[in-house]
């Protein structure tokens, strides 16, 4: 019997991620030392109080039923977190929705908002889940290039009028992935004004909100008019090292939150109660864990930037997120450069082109190894000579 794949699956063809993953596994299997800086997955554990809360809950036999939606304590914690950290009131009953990780929300929201043929305005380069969500919904993508000369902020004036009128959603992401840029309040005001004029819903992906260094990121919801135009999604994966727990939330406009909740009622049964309990404790935590975590990443950032510059690679130092967005120094394509980095230096990074056409000329480097390993990676890159080699194409 022939098994045919649905046409929509064509949008999810094998990517360079899979190719590099195979190469990486082959080198490791051969006994070679590979320093993996390609995936933005925290290498550090959650704080002890989170692990204890999960362990305690897991032993409670009453905690194994369907949660269906966010518990009252989780949504109240989201509200407290926004009040304490951004001076914003979130109605826990009407303006908050539980997510099974932010990627689930990012991919599913277009299903609730977009009809076939509607446009989604999205950053290029941008997180790959954005395009996946558009593909599932049958929506069209209009890419907003993030250019270095414009501080990696989209220029709304460049969007054609006919696209503006057909757009249903706009995705923003600051601090970003893969581009670790920051947006200020003035930029969000401009985005809100644009969205109101053309009745476009804004989704702000705020997954790296707590990974910042010299400057605290602005919450979209803290800007006047935000609740009229959109929502913010945030995850505990990066902030509290809970990536495998799969828990996040959407907050903001109550009509959009209701649409998300209605859609999810047909798709899933919520998140394990003990994980919600642990997440609530995390959001209300005042122990200083987040400040300590930021310091770890700041030291890693400084160690890698300093070491790469010493090796002859003048990379920019990010103000936030867990990535370097490094411009390739020798004119090599990002795919070729990433493959050669792995083959010749034993360092895995992600080509910028994997995140969109505007990512060409860059690679994303994740700060997911201790300082010593990051310095070692820079030495391996330096000794390989790859920074001086021209393209072989």
Residue, then its C-alpha position, 0 to 999 in steps of 0.5 A: x500500500x502506498x502511503x501519501x504525505x499530505x501536501x501541507x507537509x511539503x512545507x516541513x521538508x528536511x532542513x539544514x538542522x537535520x543535516x548538521x545534526x547527522x554530521x554532529x552525531x557521526x563525529x561524536x560516534x567516531x570519538x571526536x570532540x564536538x563543542x555544540x553551540x547550535x541549539x538554544x537549550x539551557x545546559x543548566x538545571x532549574x533551581x532546587x525549589x522548582x525540582x522539589x516542587x515537581x518531585x513533591x507533586x509527582x508523589x501526590x496521587x491526586x495530581x494525575x488528572x487532566x488539568x485542561x487549562x491553566x490552574x488558578x494558582x498558575x494564572x495568578x502567578x503570571x499576573x503577579x509576575x507582570x505586576x512585579x516585573x513590568x508594572x502591568x496588570x493581567x486579569x488572571x481569569x480573562x487575559x491569561x492562557x496556559x501553553x504547553x511551551x511557547x512553541x505550541x502557542x506560536x504554531x497554533x495561534x495562526x490557526x485561530x486567527x488566520x484564514x487561508x491566504x491571509x498574510x502574517x508579517x514576520x521577522x526575517x531572520x526569525x524563529x522557525x516555528x513562526x513559518x511552521x504556524x503559517x504553513x499549518x494555517x494556510x497563511x502567506x508569509x510577508x518577511x520583514x527583514x532585520x538589517x544590521x544598519x537598522x539595528x535589526x528592527x523591522x521597517x514598517x514603511x517598507x511593507x506594501x499597502x496591499x500586503x498591509x490590508x491583507x495581513x492578519x498577524x504580525x510577529x515580533x520578538x525582542x530580545x530575539x532568536x536568532x537575532x539578539x536585538x532589543x526594541x524600545x518603547x518608541x518602536x512598540x508604539x510605532x508597531x501598535x499604531x501601525x497595527x491599529x490602522x490596519x487591524x493587525x494582531x500583534x504577537x510578541x514572543x518574549x521568551x528571552x525576557x529574563x536573559x538580558x545584560x546591560x538593559x532590561x527589555x521592554x514588555x510589549x504589554x507595558x506600552x499604551x495600546x498593547x492590550x487593544x492590539x495583541x498578546x505576549x507569549x513567554x516561556x519558562x524554558x529559558x528563564x528558569x531552565x525548564x525546557x523539558x517541562x513544556x510550560x509557558x503562557x499567553x497574556x494580553x487581549x482577552x478576545x485573543x486569549x479566548x480564541x487560544x483557549x477555545x482552540x486548545x480545548x480541542x487540541x490538548x488536556x493541559x500541563x501536568x499539575x506539579x509542573x504548573x505548581x512549580x512554574x507558579x512558584x518560579x514566577x513568584x520567586x524572589x530568591x535572586x535566581x534570575x539575577x544569578x542566571x543572568x550573571x552566568x550568561x553575561x560571563x559566558x557572553x564576555x568570555x566568548x566574545x573576547x576569545x573570538x575577537x582575540x582569534x580575529x573574529x570581530x563579533x558583536x556583543x549582544x545585549x540580551x538572549x542566549x545567542x551571538x549573531x555573528x557576521x561571517x568574516x570571509x564571504x563564505x555562505x552561512x551553510x558552508x561556513x557552518x559545515x566547515x566549522x563542524x568538520x574542521x574546528x569541531x564546533x557546531x553552530x547554526x547557519x543564519x540562512x536557516x532562519x530566513x533569507x536575511x540571515x545569510x552572512x551570519x551564524x547563530x552561536x548559543x551560549x550553552x556551554x561553560x566559560x571554559x568550553x566557550x574559550x576552547x571553542x574559540x581556540x579550535x576555531x582559531x587554530x583551524x584557520x577557517x576564519x581566513x579561508x575563502x569560500x570553496x564554491 
